[in-house]
Every structure is written in C-alpha cells, then in structure tokens.
C-alpha cells in the first residue's frame, strides 16, 4: 500500500455514503474505521478512532462530530449478545442512539484475514486521520509457539483491535454489492424516496 502511494490525503467525499466497522471492546480498546466506496469499487478509508474506558455514547458523539453521512455501521457477531447488567445487546444500544447497524455473521478468523488481504488491494488511506489504525495494521502479527516454532493464531495485543475492525470492514463491504450502494433516487411530489 505504501509502495503504491495509496497512503495520502484522502478527504471525505460528501457525495458518497460512509460506512464504519467496529471492534467492540469493554476492558480492551474499541476501534472504528470510517470508509467510503466509490463506483469503481475502490475504498476511501477516511478516518480511524480508537479509545478505551468510554461508553457507547462517547463513540456515537465522535461519529456525529465528523459530519459524515453514514449508511451502515458494521459490528462483530458478538454485538448481538445481551449484556448481563442491562439485558440489552450492544447492537440494541447503538440503534437506540440512532445508528443503522448490521451485525456480521461469525466467520473463522482465517477467512476474515484472507478477505481483508483482498480488500486492502482496493483501499486508499488518509495519511493523517488513519495513522494510528495503519500502525495497528502493520503491527498485527501471529503468535509464535516457542516449542514448535510455528506461527498460530493472531496475537491479541494493542494492534489487534484496529486489525479486527478492518477485518469487519472487509466482510461488511464485501457483502454489499457496489451497485446496491448507488441506487438512483426516485423523485415525486413529496420529495426524494428510496
């Protein structure tokens, strides 16, 4: 990506809808990527945010302050699990805060990593706003089994949050055909209708 010059200023395009993908953390960090898909299928990765120790309202406020027009927020499969304290899922809580969410199916991590490798070939990253997320992608690695000297599952460390959120972005946008994103608007005497 660096060699191909795909890390540079990539401004938000107000004519394109914005998608987010989240890695939800409670004790761990929570990571959010913001991206837009062009008609060509290229993906403009325009923003990244990561924090910990904050409630969901904090992240929704961060998103609202960006000024983007969001179409969909992709969440990992465990976002549908109900919390013991509230009896609600994190998806339900985010919906109650006004987000149009989609919980992605549980897939093997290896399948998601391969989907992400293919997805990254179409991505252009904003150098400034995505710096921390890019550092996470570069630092994502597998655990080395010192006894067998073989690499196994991905390491769960500071870099895994941004990498997992990018994996969810790859899975979410892969499930949405480009043509569906650009449906023509229909006009009638009451205004615009979907």
N, C-alpha and C positions, 0 to 999 in steps of 0.2 A: 504494500500500500504506500509506504514511504517512497520507495524507488519509483513508483509510477506517478508520484506527485499528487496523490489523492488525499493528502492532509494539507489543507489550506483554508483561507476564509471561505466558509460555506454559509451564506446568510439564509435566514428564513425566507421562504417564498410565500407571500400571503395568498397566492392563488392555489396553493396545494394544501390538502389536509395534513395534519400532523398526527403521528402515531407515537405512543410511548410503550415501552416494555419495562417491567419492574422485576427486580429481585427483592422479595419482601423479607425483611429481617425484623426480629424483635430485639434480641440481645445483640445480634450482628448488625452490620451496616445494611441500609436499604439503598438500592441503586436504581436509577431511572435513566433510560436513553430516550431521546426525542428524535424522530426521523420523519422525513417526507419522501414519498416515492414519486418519481417523475414518470411520464407516459412511456419513456424508453425502458423503464424497469430499473434504472439507476436509483440508488437510495442516497438521499442527502441526510447525513447524520449531523444534526444541527445543535444538539445540546446534550449535556450529561449532568446529573446531580447525584451526589451520594452523601448520606449523613447517617447518624445513629442516635438512639435515645430520644427520638421525637415521635409524636403521634401521627396518625394518617393525615390529620388536618394540616399539619405543617407542610407535608409534601403537596397536598392539593393547593395550598396557598402559593407555594413555589411555582407550580404549574400555571395557576391563574395569573400570576405576575408576569409570566413570559409573553403574553399577548398572542399566543398561537391559537389557531382554530383546530381543536382536537377532534378526530373522528373516532378513535378507538384507543383503549388502554389495555395492553396485553398483560395478563397476570399468570403466574405459575399455577399448576394444578392445585397446590395446597392452599391457595387463596380461598377455595370453596369450603375449607374445613371450618367448623364452628369453634369459636373461642369459648373456653370454659367460663370466663368472667362475664361475658356479655350474651352468650348464646347466639351471637351473630358471626357470620364469616367476615373476613377482611374484604371480600368482594362486596358483600352487602353494605358494609360500612362505607366503602368508596362510592358505591352507587348512591347511597344516601347523601353523600357530599357532592353529587352532581356529575360523577364521571361515568361515561359509557364504557363499561369494562367487558372483557372477554377472557374467561378462564381457559387456558390452553390445556389440552389433554396431557396426561403423564406419558412421556416417552422415554426410552432408555437414553441416558446421558450421552452415550457414544453416537447415537443417531442425531441428537441435537448438536453435538460438536461438528459432525460432518456437514449438517445443514448450515451451520454457521460458517464453516470454511467456504462453502459455495456462495453463501450470501455476501460475505466480505468482499468478494470479487466485484460486486456491483456498488460498493459503498464509497462515498466521499465524506470525509470527516472535517468538521470545523476545527482548525488547529487550536484555537484558544478555548472555546467552550467545552471541547471534548478531551482536553489534555489529560485530566485525571482518569477518565474512562479508557483512553488509549494506553496510559501507563498500566492499567489493570489488564487490558488485553495482552499486552506484550509480556507481562509478568505471570500470566496464567500458566500453570505447569502441572504435571502429573507427579504423584508420589513415587519415590524410588524405594523399592523394597531392598533394604540393605542386605538381607540374607540371600535373596535370589538374584539381586542386581538387575531386576526388571522393573519397568515402569507400570504402574497400575492405574487406579482411579485418580481423577483430578484432586489436587491439593485444595483443602478448604482453608483459605487464608484471606488476607485483605483483597487480593486480586480476583478471587472467585465471584464476588458479588457483581462487579461490573461485567465479567465474562458471562456469568449466568444470565444477567439481564439482556446481554446481546444475543445469547442463545434463544431467549424468549422472543426477541425482536425478529430473529431469523425465522422462527417457527410461525409467528403470528402473520408476518407479511407473506410468507410462502403460502399460507392457507387462503390468502385473499388475492384473487386474480387482479392483475393491473387494470383490466378493462372495467371491472366492477367498481374500482375507485373513481373512475371518470365517467360515471353515468351522466348523460345530458340532463339538465334541469328542464322541467316542464313548467310553462307559464300558463296561467289562466287569469280570470278577472279578480281572483283573490290573492294573487302573488305567485311565489315560487312553490312548487310541490315536488316531493320526491317521487 
